[in-house]
Amino acid sequence: MDGDNASNSDGDGAPAIEVLFPPGDVYRRKSSLVPSSAERPQNGRRKTQCFVHTLLEKHEGIPTENYHASYEGLAQERCIDKDPHSHAEQSQHSRLLTKKQISDMAFGIRELSKKLAQIRIKLHVRNIFMLAKAHDETLIKHTRETTDWLLTKDPSYKVYVEETLEHNNLFDAQGLVEKHPDYKGRLKFWTNELCAEKPQTFDIVLALGGDGTVLYASWLFQRIVPPVLAFSLGSLGFLTKFDYGQYPFTLSRAFSEGITVSLRLRFEATIMRSQNRDHNSHDLVEELIGEESEDHYTHRPDGTHNILNEVVVDRGPNPTMSSIELFGDDEHFTTVQADGICVSTPTGSTAYNLAAGGSLCHPDNPVILVTAICAHTLSFRPIILPDTIVLRTGVPYDARTSSWASFDGRERVELKPGDYVTISASRFPFPSVLPLDRKSKDWIDGISRTLHWNSRQRQKEYKEWS
């Protein structure tokens, strides 16, 4: 956060809570991560804001008790990345930041989350994004039913459904328009490209399904994410907070009375490819934390993903275990010999992390969970680290086989010897809509309901003999 620029929009001198990136040439991490900023093209970046930053900046200092924050007219200014260069290699990633910058960014997002938990955001909804599995017959019917209800409820609503449903016989988009001619021009279809390039188009995401559908929303909106209201139609439902059977009441109340949003920490994971495969004497530990000249770059970035649950590096189809080097900031933590390693967000603590023996973690905790998958030692216990650390997990040059990385179970890629993945807190959190009546105890209810956490028959009382 830039103290000189992070000022209140009203000019009262109070610092606004927003994530800023100073343009100056500051100290970066090892040059094996990226070229120095002096040689990186200067693109005149200005501050990046999503709608939650904008809301709090506009209303800084106003009491939040029983406060309804309205953001009518923010469609053009919220959720817009001011960077004129949108390529991944040209954007400023968390892995490029100094230790202090990452700490300030993580602290700023936590402060945002605390303030948002105390206010109710009144949505002025116009564009609604519908998300469900397009190959599930039941969910297609529910999508059609909800879309029809929304378009009937308010003539100003525009509803976007997946483009594969445009010619789906079960959804019958043409039949909807023929039955209700006023739906023409209001029933629209989204594509992956639209989500990536113009996320500010949508005011809210309605997810129908299970936790996998919510993760899909995180994957579609890699940078800016509209508020996600998830209806439970899946198997477990840690992230799906609302009963679909009550969707008319839920949506009517959300649009008229407002919503409460929880910001979920996401990780930014970047694949780094070795550029020294033709040499046999290289050491990954020496390249990443050893002495090296500033003009010698050992790795290049090859794709960045913002993830909500976890990054997993494992042995993939190889029959033998993986050998994985684990680094935290500029320190070599350990060499992991296991089937793999799971680096999880607090939200993902109830997913693969839990199955691998990791800890349950409340989503408000500012931590990174590291859990080995079938470790080849008895002493490798799960470890919990602060979210200000930049982790790097890579394949040593002398490893017998490659490893494979996946990001929320997607985008599975091979990591050859010398490659690694850098993982840090993302500047783009995931806004999840909470039920207004039970927001404070929702997580405990979730693990009790889905995992039967600490559920057992009650111990019988003693009966005194007389």
C-alpha positions as CSV (number, residue, x, y, z in Angstrom):
1,M,0.0,0.0,0.0
2,D,1.4,3.3,-1.0
3,G,1.0,5.7,1.9
4,D,1.3,8.8,-0.4
5,N,-1.4,7.7,-2.7
6,A,-3.8,5.8,-0.5
7,S,-5.7,8.8,0.7
8,N,-9.4,9.3,1.2
9,S,-11.4,10.3,-1.8
10,D,-13.0,13.1,0.3
11,G,-9.6,14.6,1.1
12,D,-9.9,14.3,4.9
13,G,-6.5,12.7,5.1
14,A,-7.6,9.4,6.5
15,P,-6.0,6.5,4.7
16,A,-8.3,4.5,2.4
17,I,-8.0,0.7,2.4
18,E,-7.0,-0.3,-1.0
19,V,-4.2,-2.3,-2.6
20,L,-1.7,0.0,-4.4
21,F,1.5,-0.8,-6.2
22,P,4.2,2.0,-6.1
23,P,5.7,2.6,-9.5
24,G,9.2,3.2,-8.1
25,D,12.2,0.9,-8.5
26,V,12.0,-1.0,-5.2
27,Y,13.9,-4.1,-4.0
28,R,12.5,-7.3,-5.5
29,R,13.1,-10.9,-4.7
30,K,15.8,-13.0,-6.3
31,S,16.4,-12.3,-10.0
32,S,15.7,-16.0,-10.7
33,L,12.0,-15.0,-10.2
34,V,11.8,-12.1,-12.8
35,P,14.0,-9.5,-14.4
36,S,14.7,-6.4,-12.3
37,S,12.1,-3.6,-12.5
38,A,14.6,-1.3,-14.3
39,E,14.4,-3.5,-17.3
40,R,10.7,-4.3,-17.2
41,P,8.6,-2.2,-19.5
42,Q,6.9,0.8,-17.7
43,N,3.2,0.8,-18.5
44,G,2.0,3.7,-16.4
45,R,0.0,1.5,-14.1
46,R,-2.5,3.2,-11.8
47,K,-4.2,1.6,-8.8
48,T,-6.4,-1.4,-9.3
49,Q,-9.8,-1.5,-7.6
50,C,-12.6,-3.9,-7.3
51,F,-16.1,-2.9,-6.1
52,V,-15.4,-3.6,-2.4
53,H,-12.4,-1.2,-2.5
54,T,-14.5,1.4,-4.2
55,L,-17.4,1.1,-1.7
56,L,-15.1,1.6,1.3
57,E,-13.2,4.4,-0.2
58,K,-16.4,6.3,-1.0
59,H,-17.8,5.8,2.5
60,E,-14.7,5.9,4.7
61,G,-15.4,7.2,8.1
62,I,-19.2,6.7,7.9
63,P,-20.6,4.6,10.8
64,T,-21.4,1.1,9.5
65,E,-24.1,0.1,12.0
66,N,-27.3,-0.5,10.2
67,Y,-25.7,1.1,7.1
68,H,-26.8,0.3,3.6
69,A,-24.0,1.0,1.2
70,S,-25.4,1.8,-2.3
71,Y,-23.2,1.6,-5.4
72,E,-25.6,2.8,-8.1
73,G,-23.6,4.2,-10.9
74,L,-20.4,2.3,-10.1
75,A,-20.7,0.0,-13.0
76,Q,-18.1,1.9,-15.0
77,E,-15.6,2.4,-12.2
78,R,-15.8,-0.8,-10.1
79,C,-14.0,-4.0,-11.0
80,I,-11.9,-2.3,-13.7
81,D,-8.2,-2.9,-13.9
82,K,-6.7,0.4,-14.9
83,D,-3.7,-1.2,-16.6
84,P,-3.9,-0.6,-20.4
85,H,-1.8,-3.7,-20.9
86,S,-3.7,-6.8,-19.9
87,H,-1.2,-9.5,-20.8
88,A,-0.3,-11.8,-17.9
89,E,3.4,-11.2,-18.4
90,Q,3.0,-7.4,-18.2
91,S,0.8,-7.3,-15.1
92,Q,2.3,-6.8,-11.7
93,H,2.0,-10.0,-9.7
94,S,2.1,-10.6,-6.0
95,R,5.3,-12.7,-6.5
96,L,7.1,-9.4,-7.6
97,L,6.3,-7.5,-4.4
98,T,8.6,-7.0,-1.5
99,K,7.9,-8.5,1.9
100,K,6.4,-5.3,3.2
101,Q,4.2,-4.8,0.2
102,I,2.8,-8.3,0.5
103,S,2.2,-7.8,4.3
104,D,0.5,-4.5,3.6
105,M,-1.6,-6.0,0.8
106,A,-2.7,-9.0,3.0
107,F,-3.5,-6.7,5.9
108,G,-5.5,-4.4,3.7
109,I,-7.7,-7.2,2.4
110,R,-8.3,-8.5,5.9
111,E,-9.4,-5.0,7.0
112,L,-11.7,-4.8,4.0
113,S,-13.2,-8.1,5.0
114,K,-13.9,-7.0,8.5
115,K,-15.6,-3.8,7.4
116,L,-17.7,-5.6,4.8
117,A,-18.9,-8.0,7.5
118,Q,-20.4,-5.0,9.3
119,I,-22.2,-3.4,6.4
120,R,-25.0,-4.4,4.1
121,I,-24.5,-3.7,0.4
122,K,-27.6,-2.8,-1.4
123,L,-27.3,-4.0,-5.0
124,H,-28.7,-2.1,-7.9
125,V,-28.8,-5.2,-10.1
126,R,-29.1,-5.0,-13.9
127,N,-26.9,-7.8,-15.2
128,I,-27.1,-11.2,-13.6
129,F,-24.7,-14.1,-14.3
130,M,-26.1,-17.6,-14.1
131,L,-23.7,-20.5,-13.5
132,A,-24.5,-24.2,-13.5
133,K,-23.3,-27.4,-15.0
134,A,-24.4,-27.2,-18.6
135,H,-24.5,-31.0,-19.0
136,D,-26.6,-31.8,-15.9
137,E,-30.3,-32.2,-16.9
138,T,-31.6,-31.2,-13.5
139,L,-29.5,-28.1,-13.2
140,I,-30.5,-27.0,-16.7
141,K,-34.1,-27.1,-15.7
142,H,-33.3,-25.1,-12.6
143,T,-31.4,-22.6,-14.6
144,R,-34.3,-22.2,-17.0
145,E,-36.8,-21.8,-14.1
146,T,-34.6,-19.2,-12.3
147,T,-33.9,-17.3,-15.5
148,D,-37.6,-17.2,-16.3
149,W,-38.5,-15.9,-12.8
150,L,-35.8,-13.2,-12.9
151,L,-36.8,-11.9,-16.4
152,T,-40.5,-11.8,-15.3
153,K,-39.8,-10.1,-12.0
154,D,-38.1,-6.9,-13.4
155,P,-38.1,-5.6,-17.0
156,S,-34.7,-4.0,-16.3
157,Y,-32.9,-7.3,-15.6
158,K,-30.6,-8.9,-18.1
159,V,-29.7,-12.5,-17.4
160,Y,-26.6,-14.2,-18.9
161,V,-26.5,-18.0,-19.2
162,E,-23.8,-20.2,-20.7
163,E,-23.6,-20.0,-24.4
164,T,-23.9,-23.8,-24.7
165,L,-27.5,-23.4,-23.6
166,E,-28.5,-21.2,-26.5
167,H,-29.3,-24.2,-28.6
168,N,-30.0,-26.6,-25.8
169,N,-33.3,-28.3,-26.3
170,L,-33.9,-28.7,-22.6
171,F,-33.3,-25.0,-21.8
172,D,-35.2,-24.0,-24.9
173,A,-34.1,-20.4,-25.2
174,Q,-36.1,-19.8,-28.3
175,G,-39.3,-21.1,-26.6
176,L,-38.8,-18.7,-23.7
177,V,-38.5,-15.7,-26.1
178,E,-41.5,-16.8,-28.2
179,K,-43.6,-17.1,-25.0
180,H,-42.4,-13.8,-23.7
181,P,-41.4,-11.5,-26.5
182,D,-40.1,-8.9,-24.0
183,Y,-37.3,-11.4,-23.1
184,K,-35.6,-10.7,-26.5
185,G,-32.4,-8.7,-25.9
186,R,-32.6,-9.4,-22.1
187,L,-31.7,-13.2,-22.3
188,K,-28.0,-13.2,-23.1
189,F,-25.2,-15.7,-23.3
190,W,-21.8,-15.5,-21.7
191,T,-18.5,-16.9,-22.9
192,N,-15.2,-17.5,-21.1
193,E,-13.7,-14.6,-23.1
194,L,-16.4,-12.2,-21.8
195,C,-15.7,-13.3,-18.2
196,A,-12.0,-12.7,-18.7
197,E,-12.1,-9.4,-20.6
198,K,-15.2,-7.7,-19.1
199,P,-16.0,-9.0,-15.6
200,Q,-17.4,-5.5,-14.7
201,T,-20.4,-6.4,-17.0
202,F,-22.0,-8.5,-14.2
203,D,-23.5,-7.2,-11.0
204,I,-23.8,-10.6,-9.3
205,V,-23.2,-14.3,-9.9
206,L,-25.9,-16.9,-9.1
207,A,-24.3,-20.3,-8.8
208,L,-26.5,-23.4,-8.9
209,G,-24.7,-26.6,-7.8
210,G,-22.1,-27.7,-5.3
211,D,-18.7,-26.4,-4.2
212,G,-17.3,-27.3,-7.6
213,T,-19.6,-24.8,-9.3
214,V,-18.2,-22.1,-6.9
215,L,-14.7,-23.1,-7.8
216,Y,-15.6,-22.9,-11.5
217,A,-16.7,-19.3,-10.8
218,S,-13.3,-18.5,-9.3
219,W,-11.7,-20.0,-12.4
220,L,-13.8,-18.0,-14.8
221,F,-13.2,-14.8,-13.0
222,Q,-9.4,-14.9,-12.6
223,R,-9.0,-11.3,-11.6
224,I,-12.1,-9.3,-10.6
225,V,-14.9,-11.4,-9.2
226,P,-18.5,-10.2,-8.9
227,P,-20.3,-11.2,-5.6
228,V,-21.1,-14.9,-5.8
229,L,-24.5,-16.1,-4.3
230,A,-24.4,-19.9,-4.3
231,F,-27.4,-22.1,-4.0
232,S,-26.8,-25.6,-2.7
233,L,-27.6,-28.3,-5.2
234,G,-24.5,-30.5,-4.7
235,S,-23.3,-33.2,-2.4
236,L,-21.6,-31.4,0.5
237,G,-21.8,-27.6,0.2
238,F,-19.2,-25.8,2.3
239,L,-19.4,-22.8,-0.1
240,T,-23.0,-23.0,-1.1
241,K,-24.9,-21.1,1.5
242,F,-28.5,-20.9,0.3
243,D,-31.3,-23.4,-0.2
244,Y,-32.5,-23.4,-3.8
245,G,-36.1,-24.2,-2.8
246,Q,-36.3,-20.7,-1.4
247,Y,-34.7,-18.9,-4.3
248,P,-37.6,-16.4,-4.9
249,F,-37.4,-15.3,-1.3
250,T,-33.6,-15.3,-1.2
251,L,-33.2,-13.2,-4.3
252,S,-36.0,-10.8,-3.6
253,R,-34.5,-10.1,-0.2
254,A,-31.0,-9.8,-1.5
255,F,-31.9,-7.4,-4.2
256,S,-34.2,-5.3,-2.0
257,E,-32.5,-5.4,1.4
258,G,-28.9,-5.9,0.4
259,I,-26.2,-8.5,0.9
260,T,-23.4,-9.2,3.3
261,V,-20.1,-10.3,1.7
262,S,-17.2,-12.3,3.0
263,L,-13.9,-11.9,1.2
264,R,-12.1,-15.3,0.8
265,L,-8.4,-15.3,0.4
266,R,-7.1,-16.6,-3.0
267,F,-3.6,-17.6,-3.9
268,E,-1.7,-16.4,-7.0
269,A,0.3,-19.3,-8.4
270,T,2.8,-18.8,-11.2
271,I,4.6,-21.5,-13.1
272,M,8.3,-20.8,-13.6
273,R,10.2,-22.7,-16.3
274,S,13.9,-23.4,-16.1
275,Q,16.0,-22.0,-18.9
276,N,19.0,-24.1,-18.1
277,R,18.0,-27.6,-19.1
278,D,21.0,-28.1,-21.3
279,H,23.3,-28.0,-18.2
280,N,23.8,-30.9,-15.9
281,S,25.4,-29.2,-13.0
282,H,22.6,-26.9,-11.8
283,D,21.2,-26.9,-8.3
284,L,17.6,-25.5,-7.8
285,V,18.4,-24.5,-4.3
286,E,21.4,-22.5,-5.4
287,E,19.5,-20.9,-8.2
288,L,16.7,-19.7,-6.0
289,I,18.4,-18.6,-2.8
290,G,22.1,-18.8,-3.6
291,E,24.4,-16.1,-4.9
292,E,23.8,-15.1,-8.5
293,S,24.5,-12.2,-10.7
294,E,21.7,-9.7,-11.3
295,D,21.8,-10.1,-15.1
296,H,21.4,-13.8,-15.1
297,Y,17.9,-15.1,-15.2
298,T,17.4,-18.8,-14.6
299,H,13.6,-19.0,-15.0
300,R,10.8,-17.5,-17.0
301,P,7.1,-17.2,-16.1
302,D,4.7,-19.5,-18.0
303,G,1.2,-18.7,-16.8
304,T,-0.5,-17.4,-13.6
305,H,-3.6,-18.7,-11.9
306,N,-5.7,-17.3,-9.0
307,I,-7.0,-20.2,-7.0
308,L,-9.6,-20.5,-4.2
309,N,-8.8,-23.9,-2.8
310,E,-5.3,-25.3,-3.3
311,V,-2.3,-25.7,-5.4
312,V,-1.2,-29.4,-5.6
313,V,2.2,-30.6,-6.9
314,D,2.2,-34.4,-7.2
315,R,3.8,-37.4,-9.0
316,G,1.0,-37.5,-11.6
317,P,1.1,-40.7,-13.7
318,N,4.6,-41.6,-12.5
319,P,4.8,-44.9,-10.5
320,T,7.4,-43.5,-8.1
321,M,7.1,-40.8,-5.5
322,S,8.0,-37.2,-6.2
323,S,11.0,-35.3,-5.0
324,I,10.0,-31.6,-4.3
325,E,12.0,-28.7,-3.0
326,L,10.0,-26.3,-0.7
327,F,11.1,-22.7,-0.2
328,G,9.6,-19.9,1.9
329,D,10.7,-16.4,1.0
330,D,14.5,-16.7,0.7
331,E,14.9,-19.8,2.8
332,H,15.0,-23.4,1.8
333,F,12.5,-25.2,4.1
334,T,12.9,-28.8,3.2
335,T,13.1,-31.5,0.5
336,V,9.7,-33.3,0.3
337,Q,9.7,-37.0,-0.7
338,A,6.1,-38.0,-1.0
339,D,3.3,-38.6,-3.5
340,G,3.0,-34.8,-3.5
341,I,2.3,-31.6,-1.6
342,C,-0.9,-29.6,-1.1
343,V,-0.6,-25.8,-0.5
344,S,-4.1,-24.7,0.6
345,T,-6.0,-21.6,1.4
346,P,-8.1,-21.5,4.6
347,T,-11.2,-22.0,2.3
348,G,-9.6,-25.1,0.9
349,S,-8.8,-26.5,4.3
350,T,-11.9,-28.7,4.1
351,A,-11.0,-30.1,0.6
352,Y,-7.9,-32.0,-0.5
353,N,-6.0,-30.6,2.5
354,L,-8.3,-32.3,4.9
355,A,-8.2,-35.6,3.0
356,A,-4.4,-35.5,3.1
357,G,-4.5,-35.1,6.9
358,G,-4.2,-31.3,7.2
359,S,-5.9,-29.0,9.7
360,L,-9.4,-27.6,9.5
361,C,-9.0,-23.8,9.3
362,H,-11.6,-21.0,9.7
363,P,-11.6,-19.0,6.4
364,D,-10.9,-15.7,8.3
365,N,-7.5,-16.9,9.3
366,P,-4.6,-15.2,7.4
367,V,-2.6,-18.4,6.8
368,I,-1.2,-20.8,4.2
369,L,-1.6,-24.5,4.9
370,V,1.1,-26.9,3.7
371,T,0.3,-30.6,3.9
372,A,2.3,-33.6,2.4
373,I,0.4,-36.2,0.5
374,C,1.5,-39.7,1.6
375,A,4.9,-38.5,2.8
376,H,7.8,-41.0,2.9
377,T,8.7,-40.0,6.4
378,L,6.7,-40.3,9.7
379,S,7.8,-36.9,10.9
380,F,6.4,-34.7,8.1
381,R,3.5,-33.1,9.9
382,P,1.2,-30.4,8.4
383,I,2.5,-26.9,8.8
384,I,0.6,-23.6,8.9
385,L,2.4,-20.5,7.7
386,P,1.4,-16.8,7.5
387,D,-0.1,-15.5,4.3
388,T,2.7,-13.0,3.9
389,I,5.2,-15.7,2.9
390,V,6.0,-16.4,-0.8
391,L,6.2,-20.1,-1.2
392,R,8.0,-21.8,-4.0
393,T,7.7,-25.6,-4.6
394,G,9.8,-27.1,-7.4
395,V,11.4,-30.1,-8.9
396,P,15.1,-30.5,-8.3
397,Y,17.4,-31.0,-11.3
398,D,18.4,-34.4,-10.1
399,A,14.9,-35.7,-9.6
400,R,14.2,-39.1,-11.2
401,T,10.9,-38.0,-12.7
402,S,8.8,-34.9,-13.5
403,S,6.0,-33.8,-11.2
404,W,2.6,-32.3,-12.1
405,A,0.9,-29.2,-10.8
406,S,-2.9,-28.5,-10.7
407,F,-4.7,-25.4,-9.6
408,D,-8.1,-26.0,-7.9
409,G,-8.0,-29.3,-9.8
410,R,-7.7,-27.6,-13.2
411,E,-5.0,-26.6,-15.7
412,R,-2.9,-29.6,-14.9
413,V,0.7,-29.1,-16.2
414,E,3.9,-31.0,-16.1
415,L,6.8,-29.6,-14.1
416,K,10.1,-30.9,-15.5
417,P,13.3,-30.9,-13.4
418,G,14.3,-27.3,-12.7
419,D,10.7,-26.0,-12.9
420,Y,8.8,-24.6,-9.9
421,V,5.6,-22.9,-8.8
422,T,5.6,-19.7,-6.8
423,I,2.6,-19.2,-4.5
424,S,1.6,-16.0,-2.7
425,A,-1.5,-14.2,-1.5
426,S,-3.5,-12.8,-4.4
427,R,-4.6,-9.2,-4.6
428,F,-8.0,-10.4,-6.1
429,P,-10.0,-12.0,-3.2
430,F,-13.2,-13.9,-3.8
431,P,-16.4,-12.2,-2.5
432,S,-18.9,-14.8,-1.2
433,V,-22.4,-13.7,-0.3
434,L,-23.4,-14.8,3.2
435,P,-26.9,-15.4,4.7
436,L,-28.0,-12.3,6.6
437,D,-29.5,-14.2,9.5
438,R,-26.6,-16.6,10.3
439,K,-23.4,-15.1,8.9
440,S,-21.5,-15.3,12.2
441,K,-21.9,-19.0,12.7
442,D,-22.1,-20.2,9.1
443,W,-18.7,-22.0,9.0
444,I,-19.2,-24.0,12.1
445,D,-22.7,-25.0,10.9
446,G,-21.1,-26.0,7.6
447,I,-18.5,-28.4,9.1
448,S,-21.0,-29.8,11.6
449,R,-23.6,-30.4,8.8
450,T,-21.3,-31.7,6.1
451,L,-18.5,-33.5,8.1
452,H,-20.5,-34.3,11.2
453,W,-17.6,-32.7,13.1
454,N,-17.3,-34.0,16.6
455,S,-20.6,-35.8,16.3
456,R,-21.1,-38.8,18.7
457,Q,-23.6,-40.2,21.0
458,R,-23.8,-38.3,24.2
459,Q,-22.3,-39.9,27.2
460,K,-24.9,-41.2,29.6
461,E,-25.2,-39.7,33.1
462,Y,-24.6,-41.5,36.3
463,K,-27.6,-42.8,38.2
464,E,-27.1,-42.8,41.9
465,W,-28.0,-46.1,43.7
466,S,-30.3,-45.7,46.6
